C-alpha cells in the first residue's frame, strides 16, 4: 500500500490531530494569559497545518478546517471564561474589594 492510499489513511491521521490541537489549546487557555493562549493555539495550529500540507493527502481540507476553527474558538472561549473566573474569585462581587488570601 502506498503512503497516500485511496482509503484515506494519512488523511484520517491528519484530521485525527484535531482533538490533540483542542487539548493543547484548552491546556494553554487554563494555564496562560489570554494573549499567550491565543499565540500558543495559533502556533500549534500553524505547525500542524504546515505538516498536513506537506503530507498532501486527498480530501482532508474540510475536516481539517473544522478542527482548526474548533481549536481556536474553544481556546478563546475557555481563556475568557478562565480569566473571568479568576477575576471573580479574587474580588468581592458586592464591594469590589480584593479577597483575603
C-alpha positions as CSV (number, residue, x, y, z in Angstrom):
1,X,0.0,0.0,0.0
2,X,1.3,3.4,-0.8
3,X,1.6,6.3,1.7
4,X,-1.4,8.1,0.3
5,X,-3.8,5.2,-0.2
6,X,-7.3,5.7,-1.5
7,X,-8.7,4.5,1.8
8,X,-7.6,7.8,3.3
9,X,-5.2,6.5,5.9
10,X,-2.9,9.6,6.1
11,X,-5.9,11.9,5.8
12,X,-7.6,10.3,8.8
13,X,-4.3,10.6,10.8
14,X,-4.0,14.2,10.0
15,X,-7.6,15.0,10.8
16,X,-7.2,13.0,14.0
17,X,-4.9,15.7,15.2
18,X,-7.9,18.0,15.7
19,X,-8.7,16.7,19.2
20,X,-5.0,17.0,20.1
21,X,-4.9,20.6,19.0
22,X,-8.1,21.3,21.0
23,X,-6.5,19.7,24.1
24,X,-3.3,21.8,23.6
25,X,-5.5,25.0,23.2
26,X,-7.5,24.2,26.4
27,X,-4.4,23.5,28.3
28,X,-2.9,26.8,27.2
29,X,-6.1,28.7,28.0
30,X,-6.2,27.3,31.5
31,X,-2.6,28.0,32.5
32,X,-1.6,31.0,30.4
33,X,-2.9,34.5,29.9
34,X,-5.3,35.2,27.0
35,X,-2.8,36.6,24.6
36,X,-0.3,33.8,25.4
37,X,-3.0,31.2,25.0
38,X,-4.0,32.7,21.6
39,X,-0.4,32.6,20.5
40,X,0.1,29.1,21.7
41,X,-3.0,27.8,19.9
42,X,-2.1,29.6,16.7
43,X,1.4,28.3,16.8
44,X,0.3,24.7,17.3
45,X,-2.4,25.0,14.6
46,X,0.1,26.6,12.2
47,X,2.7,23.9,12.8
48,X,0.2,21.1,12.4
49,X,-1.3,22.8,9.2
50,X,2.2,23.0,7.7
51,X,2.7,19.3,8.4
52,X,-0.7,18.5,6.9
53,X,0.1,20.5,3.8
54,X,3.4,18.7,3.3
55,X,1.8,15.3,3.6
56,X,-0.8,16.4,1.0
57,X,-3.4,13.6,1.4
58,X,-6.6,13.9,-0.6
59,X,-10.0,15.0,0.8
60,X,-8.8,16.3,4.2
61,X,-9.3,20.1,3.8
62,X,-12.9,20.5,5.1
63,X,-12.5,18.3,8.2
64,X,-9.1,19.9,8.9
65,X,-10.6,23.4,8.7
66,X,-13.4,22.4,11.0
67,X,-10.8,21.1,13.5
68,X,-8.7,24.3,13.3
69,X,-11.7,26.6,13.8
70,X,-12.9,24.4,16.7
71,X,-9.5,24.7,18.3
72,X,-9.3,28.4,18.0
73,X,-12.9,29.1,19.2
74,X,-12.6,26.7,22.2
75,X,-9.3,28.1,23.2
76,X,-10.6,31.7,23.1
77,X,-13.8,30.8,25.0
78,X,-12.0,28.8,27.6
79,X,-9.4,31.5,28.2
80,X,-12.0,34.2,28.5
81,X,-14.1,32.2,31.0
82,X,-11.0,31.3,33.0
83,X,-9.9,34.9,33.2
84,X,-13.4,35.9,34.3
85,X,-13.5,33.2,36.9
86,X,-10.1,34.3,38.3
87,X,-11.2,37.9,38.5
88,X,-14.4,37.0,40.3
89,X,-12.5,34.7,42.7
90,X,-10.0,37.4,43.6
91,X,-12.5,40.2,44.3
92,X,-15.7,40.5,46.3
93,X,-18.7,40.8,43.9
94,X,-20.6,43.2,46.2
95,X,-17.8,45.7,47.2
96,X,-15.2,45.1,44.5
97,X,-12.5,44.8,47.2
98,X,-9.8,42.2,46.9
99,X,-10.4,39.0,48.8
100,X,-8.0,38.0,51.5
101,X,-5.7,35.1,50.9
